[in-house]
Amino acid sequence: MKKFLIPLVCVILLAGCSSISETSGTAIERTSLKKIIKGNTTTTDILTWFGPPDKIIYYSVLNKQNIRQRYMVYVYEYIIKGGMTFAKGYPIANEKISENKNTLLIWINRNTGRVENYIYKKGIPIKQKSTEKTKSVRKNVNHNSNITP
């Protein structure tokens, strides 16, 4: 009886363990970036190839001839989360859930409607915020606030 009980308990416990992989945002393949030709690719081309951006940033600058150049930056972000979990998504003790972000930024001249530049960054780790550091900083600030100049 004990021969079957111990393996059965192990199987039940391990059945709850799994690895997770969550994604959000727009996935961009590196090979699709070859389609972008600076000065030639249009806004319509970008929207057709990659879909709507996750964010759009608008800004304008004056060039050397004092002519206002208007730009918009299309931001595509793809976040990948992964790690080991136990029973309903709770992380296993001391197991960190990793997060990486792929980012594509495309600068489009709003006067011409054409791409001027783009940058693609793959696998940028997203740092987790530490509550312990925040608490220790608050303690130091409160302690130092009693000091008068």
Phi and psi in degrees as a GROMACS rama.xvg file:
@    title "Ramachandran Plot"
@    xaxis  label "Phi"
@    yaxis  label "Psi"
@TYPE xy
-66.4073  -28.9573  LYS-2
-61.9413  -32.4841  LYS-3
-91.8221  -26.7761  PHE-4
-70.4102  -45.7424  LEU-5
-64.5129  -49.6455  ILE-6
-62.5647  -34.141  PRO-7
-64.5868  -43.1033  LEU-8
-63.5997  -42.2539  VAL-9
-61.8331  -42.7111  CYS-10
-63.5659  -41.509  VAL-11
-64.7133  -42.7506  ILE-12
-66.2764  -43.381  LEU-13
-71.8569  -23.2407  LEU-14
-63.9434  -26.4045  ALA-15
-79.393  -17.0548  GLY-16
-81.4639  142.249  CYS-17
-159.343  165.705  SER-18
-102.941  145.426  SER-19
-114.199  151.736  ILE-20
-148.585  104.889  SER-21
-109.246  144.717  GLU-22
-131.436  153.261  THR-23
-149.306  151.224  SER-24
97.9424  -162.948  GLY-25
-103.413  119.185  THR-26
-76.8179  129.096  ALA-27
-118.949  124.745  ILE-28
-86.8472  138.519  GLU-29
-59.578  -33.8278  ARG-30
-66.5546  -29.3192  THR-31
-72.4949  -15.8444  SER-32
-70.9423  -20.7781  LEU-33
-65.6595  -19.9484  LYS-34
-70.1436  -28.0786  LYS-35
-74.2226  122.712  ILE-36
-119.449  116.205  ILE-37
-58.6233  132.613  LYS-38
83.1415  -10.5644  GLY-39
-118.846  -39.9376  ASN-40
-69.2226  135.249  THR-41
-99.9775  168.975  THR-42
-59.2258  -40.6445  THR-43
-61.3602  -40.1236  THR-44
-60.2134  -47.4401  ASP-45
-60.6097  -46.7988  ILE-46
-64.8891  -34.4296  LEU-47
-68.6802  -43.3902  THR-48
-75.7155  -43.4969  TRP-49
-111.225  -10.5027  PHE-50
81.845  -174.183  GLY-51
-67.9113  142.847  PRO-52
-71.8848  160.717  PRO-53
-73.3248  -32.2663  ASP-54
-145.479  154.705  LYS-55
-129.591  128.899  ILE-56
-112.308  126.857  ILE-57
-106.88  137.911  TYR-58
-159.229  167.276  TYR-59
-142.267  153.257  SER-60
-140.141  157.782  VAL-61
-93.8759  131.424  LEU-62
-85.4584  -173.898  ASN-63
-63.2647  -25.2091  LYS-64
-92.4949  13.5505  GLN-65
60.1885  32.5559  ASN-66
-103.026  129.693  ILE-67
-74.2506  122.707  ARG-68
-102.872  123.867  GLN-69
-102.591  133.824  ARG-70
-128.202  158.425  TYR-71
-135.463  143.632  MET-72
-113.174  119.681  VAL-73
-85.2626  127.538  TYR-74
-114.213  120.032  VAL-75
-114.412  122.344  TYR-76
-123.769  136.984  GLU-77
-127.831  113.383  TYR-78
-105.535  131.432  ILE-79
-118.657  121.692  ILE-80
-111.624  139.579  LYS-81
-153.776  156.188  GLY-82
164.365  -179.747  GLY-83
-97.9282  137.029  MET-84
-129.1  163.931  THR-85
-130.947  126.107  PHE-86
47.4009  100.455  ALA-87
65.1262  33.472  LYS-88
85.4641  5.25419  GLY-89
-77.1502  129.793  TYR-90
-64.5968  145.245  PRO-91
-67.5781  146.629  ILE-92
-49.984  132.613  ALA-93
63.2743  8.5987  ASN-94
-92.2673  121.303  GLU-95
-89.7884  138.729  LYS-96
-90.3587  118.454  ILE-97
-83.8617  148.02  SER-98
-132.799  129.34  GLU-99
-127.293  150.593  ASN-100
-129.774  130.207  LYS-101
-102.285  131.326  ASN-102
-129.479  133.29  THR-103
-120.41  122.707  LEU-104
-113.922  128.877  LEU-105
-124.944  118.033  ILE-106
-89.1968  123.353  TRP-107
-119.61  127.993  ILE-108
-74.9525  118.127  ASN-109
-72.4878  -20.5971  ARG-110
-71.8368  -38.7425  ASN-111
-103.925  -21.4201  THR-112
74.8825  19.8372  GLY-113
-117.881  152.623  ARG-114
-70.8461  129.805  VAL-115
-100.577  -31.3935  GLU-116
-163.726  164.166  ASN-117
-155.095  154.846  TYR-118
-136.54  136.819  ILE-119
-125.359  122.993  TYR-120
-117.789  126.721  LYS-121
-114.158  138.35  LYS-122
69.4889  35.9773  GLY-123
-76.7122  118.933  ILE-124
-68.49  139.122  PRO-125
-96.0374  121.211  ILE-126
-79.3045  139.26  LYS-127
-81.9074  142.442  GLN-128
-78.1363  136.611  LYS-129
-102.455  123.548  SER-130
-74.7525  -27.3262  THR-131
-64.7556  -42.2219  GLU-132
-63.0609  -42.2137  LYS-133
-61.199  -43.8477  THR-134
-64.2147  -42.6682  LYS-135
-67.2611  -35.465  SER-136
-65.1718  -43.1994  VAL-137
-60.3862  -41.2019  ARG-138
-61.719  -44.3895  LYS-139
-64.1015  -39.9053  ASN-140
-64.6987  -45.8067  VAL-141
-63.2638  -39.2702  ASN-142
-67.1609  -43.6759  HIS-143
-75.4447  -16.9698  ASN-144
-70.2826  -16.7983  SER-145
-80.494  -10.663  ASN-146
-81.0477  131.197  ILE-147
-105.921  145.95  THR-148
